[in-house]
């Protein structure tokens, strides 16, 4: 419409200027306005064939096709065509190392520790050997202070005792969620295996000697920046322990008699981890310590019910009535023996093997 309006104005101007020429100019102008050209067609048809060859046919993949339905050879061929690497035969899963698998450079406790005093010759010798081995522990403590500026062996021994008491209390209560915060992933399955089908009563009475650090080590795992620290603390305490089996029978210990316990507990921390915690990792049991008292294994004897015992006797009587037995002369001459009735056997008390 805008084009037509503009042409009308042009006609009026021509009529004013040259009124005789307008009659001949109108059809020619009208024809020129009706011609239109394709905008997508190139103005020069010289390279039409070359432009046609630029078109590339693409084989579109069949999205409904499942890889599981194809044979291995065909699947491998299609992956090569697309430039995709074939899948690996194994599965790789990420893993996180939160603790070590054991104790590196375990502490060797001196023989007779907790029984010999410093005044005796053997006790003085033990103290001297402890001071000689203290140099490596001091270097390890220095490495720990690079990550914990306020670390102190005296303060750590008190904190370690709280972790030690808390871990044993949660173990007795079988609190799995809280126990994981106090013990490492290596120590947890051992604890839960030992408390299965048992009832444990444990209580901490007092410390006979204040706990102190006897050993400290730092090591790297996989990379040099991934450091783990282990500290061995000596505990000389007085405790109460009673272990009951699933039937409520006492297996080990007593709830009345307190015992003096000397233990070397190892605590571990992933010091490279900003949010790492000191947790109970393991206990060192020296060779010279006396062996523990074996616990009494108990089980229940399953006796047959009254109905099961009475059924065979009843069936035997029925068979005898149906087929009466013919006694021979030898059986008649034998002396008769009085057999105990079934009621006597039922009145006997049940026996349980311990």
Residue pairs with C-beta under 8 A, 6 or more apart in sequence:
3 33
7 29
7 30
7 33
10 29
11 22
11 26
11 29
14 21
14 22
14 25
15 22
42 48
42 51
61 82
67 75
70 78
76 86
79 85
79 86
97 221
97 222
97 226
98 184
98 185
98 270
99 184
99 185
99 186
99 228
99 268
99 270
99 279
99 281
100 186
100 219
100 221
100 228
100 230
100 268
100 281
101 186
102 186
102 282
103 230
103 266
103 281
103 282
103 284
104 217
104 219
104 230
105 217
106 232
106 266
106 284
107 214
107 215
107 232
107 264
107 266
107 284
108 286
109 234
109 264
109 284
109 286
109 288
110 126
110 129
110 130
111 286
111 288
112 122
112 126
112 288
113 126
113 234
113 262
113 286
114 209
114 236
114 260
114 262
116 122
116 123
116 126
117 123
118 124
118 127
130 214
133 215
136 217
137 213
137 215
137 216
137 217
140 216
140 217
140 218
140 229
141 151
141 153
141 216
143 218
143 227
143 229
143 271
144 151
144 216
144 218
144 229
144 271
145 151
147 227
147 271
147 272
148 271
153 212
153 213
153 216
154 212
156 213
156 231
156 233
156 278
157 210
157 211
157 212
157 213
157 233
158 211
159 278
160 211
160 231
160 233
160 265
160 267
160 278
161 207
161 211
161 233
161 235
163 182
163 267
163 278
163 279
163 280
164 233
164 235
164 265
164 280
165 204
166 178
166 182
167 179
167 182
167 183
167 280
168 202
168 204
169 202
170 178
170 179
170 182
171 179
171 191
171 195
171 200
171 202
172 195
172 200
172 201
172 202
174 195
176 192
179 188
179 191
180 188
181 277
181 279
182 279
182 280
183 191
183 279
183 280
183 281
184 268
184 279
184 280
184 281
186 281
186 282
187 279
187 280
187 281
187 282
197 245
197 246
198 243
198 244
198 245
198 246
198 251
199 243
199 244
199 245
199 248
200 241
200 242
200 243
200 244
201 240
201 241
201 242
201 243
201 244
201 255
202 239
202 240
202 241
202 242
203 239
203 240
204 237
204 239
205 237
205 238
205 239
205 240
205 258
206 237
206 238
207 235
207 236
207 237
207 238
208 236
208 237
208 238
208 260
209 234
209 236
211 233
211 234
211 235
211 236
212 233
212 234
213 231
213 232
213 233
213 234
214 232
214 233
214 234
214 264
215 231
215 232
216 229
216 230
216 231
216 232
217 229
217 230
218 227
218 228
218 229
218 230
218 271
219 227
219 228
219 230
220 226
220 227
220 228
221 227
221 228
225 272
226 272
227 270
227 271
227 272
228 268
228 269
228 270
228 271
228 272
229 268
229 269
229 271
230 266
230 267
230 268
230 281
231 266
231 267
231 268
231 278
232 264
232 265
232 266
232 267
232 284
233 264
233 265
233 267
234 262
234 263
234 264
235 261
235 262
235 263
235 264
235 265
236 260
236 261
236 262
237 260
237 261
237 263
238 258
238 259
238 260
238 261
239 258
239 259
239 261
240 253
240 254
240 255
240 256
240 257
240 258
240 259
241 252
241 253
241 254
241 259
242 250
242 252
242 253
242 254
242 255
243 250
243 251
243 252
243 253
243 295
244 250
244 251
245 251
245 298
247 298
247 300
249 296
249 298
249 354
251 295
251 296
251 298
252 293
252 295
252 296
253 259
263 283
264 283
264 284
264 286
265 280
265 282
265 283
265 284
266 280
266 281
266 282
266 283
266 284
267 278
267 279
267 280
267 281
268 278
268 279
268 281
269 276
269 277
269 278
269 279
270 276
296 354
298 352
298 353
298 354
299 353
300 352
301 350
301 351
301 352
301 353
303 350
306 346
309 342
309 346
310 342
313 342
